[in-house]
Amino acid sequence: MPLYVPVRRCSSGFALRVFRSPLGDRTAVAFTTKRRLSDVLGTEQVSIRLALPAVRALAAPLGVDLVSVDPQLTAPPVRPTGPLTLPDGRPGPSRD
């Protein structure tokens, strides 16, 4: 069954995107539906359709042995909110 695999554009066409598992291991990811991919990675994420053996073959030269199918847990990039404060409660440096 072909899976939806997130890729990024590069000078030679497309490159497999590699992620980190919740335990910190490098992993390729694949999704059983386009909707699941867009729910996790956003509607702008470029993808290609590949069978699982092809995903493994692309990931292996990168030293990635794990392929996560339909991962659900993601976290947005950390972005500070509010003013910085030091551990003793004094105001910290500006974020600008």
C-alpha positions as CSV (number, residue, x, y, z in Angstrom):
1,M,0.0,0.0,0.0
2,P,1.5,3.4,-1.0
3,L,2.0,5.8,1.9
4,Y,2.2,9.6,1.9
5,V,5.8,10.5,2.8
6,P,6.9,14.1,3.7
7,V,9.7,15.5,1.5
8,R,11.4,18.8,1.0
9,R,12.4,20.4,-2.3
10,C,16.1,20.4,-3.0
11,S,18.3,21.1,-6.0
12,S,18.0,17.6,-7.3
13,G,14.2,17.3,-6.9
14,F,13.0,16.1,-3.5
15,A,14.7,14.8,-0.3
16,L,13.2,12.7,2.4
17,R,12.4,14.6,5.6
18,V,13.7,13.0,8.8
19,F,12.3,13.6,12.2
20,R,12.9,12.6,15.8
21,S,10.8,10.2,17.7
22,P,9.5,11.1,21.2
23,L,12.6,9.2,22.5
24,G,14.9,11.2,20.3
25,D,15.7,8.6,17.7
26,R,15.9,9.7,14.1
27,T,12.9,8.4,12.1
28,A,11.3,8.7,8.7
29,V,7.6,9.2,8.8
30,A,4.8,8.1,6.5
31,F,1.0,8.5,6.6
32,T,-1.8,6.2,5.4
33,T,-3.8,9.2,4.2
34,K,-3.1,12.7,2.9
35,R,-5.5,14.0,5.6
36,R,-3.4,12.5,8.4
37,L,-0.2,14.0,7.0
38,S,-1.8,17.5,6.7
39,D,-3.3,17.2,10.2
40,V,0.1,16.6,11.7
41,L,2.5,18.5,9.4
42,G,0.2,21.1,7.9
43,T,-1.5,21.6,4.5
44,E,1.6,23.1,2.9
45,Q,3.7,20.0,3.5
46,V,4.9,18.5,0.2
47,S,4.6,14.7,0.0
48,I,5.2,11.8,-2.4
49,R,3.6,8.4,-2.4
50,L,5.9,5.5,-1.7
51,A,5.6,1.9,-0.5
52,L,7.1,1.1,2.9
53,P,10.1,-0.8,1.4
54,A,11.0,2.3,-0.7
55,V,10.8,4.6,2.4
56,R,13.2,2.2,4.2
57,A,15.5,2.2,1.2
58,L,15.7,6.0,1.1
59,A,16.2,6.3,4.9
60,A,18.9,3.6,5.2
61,P,21.7,5.6,3.6
62,L,20.9,8.4,6.1
63,G,21.5,6.0,9.0
64,V,17.8,6.0,9.8
65,D,16.4,2.5,10.6
66,L,13.0,3.6,12.1
67,V,9.9,4.5,10.1
68,S,7.0,5.8,12.0
69,V,3.6,5.3,10.3
70,D,0.8,7.8,11.2
71,P,2.6,9.5,14.1
72,Q,0.3,11.7,16.0
73,L,2.3,13.6,18.6
74,T,4.1,16.7,17.4
75,A,5.2,19.8,19.1
76,P,5.5,23.2,17.6
77,P,8.8,25.0,17.7
78,V,9.5,26.5,21.1
79,R,8.7,30.2,21.1
80,P,8.9,32.2,24.2
81,T,5.9,34.2,25.3
82,G,5.8,37.1,27.7
83,P,8.7,39.0,29.3
84,L,11.9,37.2,30.4
85,T,12.5,36.9,34.1
86,L,15.5,35.6,36.0
87,P,15.2,32.8,38.5
88,D,15.2,35.3,41.3
89,G,12.2,37.2,39.7
90,R,14.1,40.2,38.4
91,P,13.4,41.2,34.8
92,G,15.7,39.6,32.2
93,P,17.2,41.0,29.0
94,S,14.9,42.0,26.2
95,R,14.0,39.5,23.5
96,D,14.3,42.0,20.7
